[in-house]
Amino acid sequence: MADFKVVVSDPKTKSYQFNVTGTEANKFIGKSIGETIEGIALGLPGYTLKITGGSDKSGMVMRPDLPGPKRRKLLVATGIGYNPVSEGVRRRKKMRGKEIAPDIVQINTIVAEYGEKTIEKILGGDEEPAGETAEE
């Protein structure tokens, strides 16, 4: 069985982390970077999430232009997983493909479509910000 930590980044507020196990985790296997998934898999009804990346158990990053789920060595000059020291420097780095496999640990997502309630309300956060009253 696969277990994932799914990080949901909400551009309007902040990021949230969810632990997904069992049959809900199986909904992520086989998906690729750039695909969308329903938020109900994380307990966020009405939300649609776009997969933006992730990493495996040893910290290898997923690269969106590398097909498949396996690790490969690439000669890279820029992009995800490598920041060159100076211009023109290239390096052979081991990276993971864009497809989610059971040995992925963290999946990064971003909110593509919002639901009726905010994520804070769904998670049981404050219903009303401090300092404001409903009697106005």
N, C-alpha and C positions, 0 to 999 in steps of 0.2 A: 504494500500500500504506500502511496505517495503522501507526503506531508509537505505543505508549502507555507511560507510566510508571504502573504500578499500585502504589498504596500500600496494603498490607494491615495494618490495625490489629488487633492481638490484645489484647483488653481485659485478659487475664491477665498479659501481659508487656510487649511493646513493638510498634513498627511496623516493617515491612519494606518495601523498595522493590524491585520487579521491572520489568525492561524486557521488553516484549512486542512482537514483530514478526511479520510474515508471517501465516500461516493462524491462528495462535493469537490474534492481534489481531482478526481478523475475527469471532471469537466474541463480542466485546464490542460491535461495531457494531449499532445498533438496539435495544440494551438500554436500559432507563430506570432512573432512581434508584428504589430500593426493590426491584428485581428481584434474584434470586440467580443465581449462576453457579458451575459446578463449579470447584474449585481445581486440577484437572488441567491447565487452561489455563495455569497459572503454575508447574506442577511441584509442586503440593501435593496428592497423592492423598488422597482421603477427606475433604477439606475442602470446605465450601460457603461462598461469600463473598457478602455482600450489598452492593450498590452504594449508596454514601451521598452521592456527589457527584463533583465534578471541576472542571477549568478548561481553557480553550482556550489557544492559542499566545500570546494577548495578555493572559492573566490573567483573562478574564471567567469568573465563577463560574457553575456550573450551579445552577438554582433548581428545586426539586422540584415547585412548583405551576405552572410554566410549560410547557405542552405543546410537543412538537416539538423539533428540534435547532437551530433558528435563534436568532440574537441579536435581542433586542427591547428597547425602552425601556419601563421600568415606573415608575410612581409608587409608591415604597415608603416606609413609615414605620418598619418593623422587619423583622427576619428575616435570612436568609442574604444576605450581600453588602452590608449596610448597617447601620451603628451610628450612630444619631442623636446629635447633640451635646446636645440637650435634648429634653424631652418634647413631643410634638406636631409635631416637625419632619419634613417629608416631602421627598423628593428624587427627581428622575427619574434613574434609573440604567439603564445598558445591561447586560443579563444574558442568559445563554444558557439555552435550554430544557433539559428533563430527559432528553432522548434523546441517546445517545452517537453522535457522527458522526466521520468521519475526521479532522476538524480539532481534535478534543479531544486534549490532550497528556497530562494527568494524570487518572487515575481513582482515586477514594478508595473503599476497601472496608473492611468489617469482617467478622471471622470469625463466621459464623452457626452452623456446625456444625464440630466438631473431628474430625480424623482420628486414627488410631492413634498415630502418632509426632508429637512436637512439631515446630514449624517449625524450631527450632534444630537438631534432629537431622537433619531433611531437608536443610537447607542445609549440613550438615557442621560444625556447631558442636561444642562440648565435649560429649562423651557423658556425662560425670560432673562435677558442679561441684567446684571446687577445695576442698581441705580435707576432703572426705569420701572414705572408703574403702569398698570392697565387702566387706571381710573383717570384718563385725561380726555 
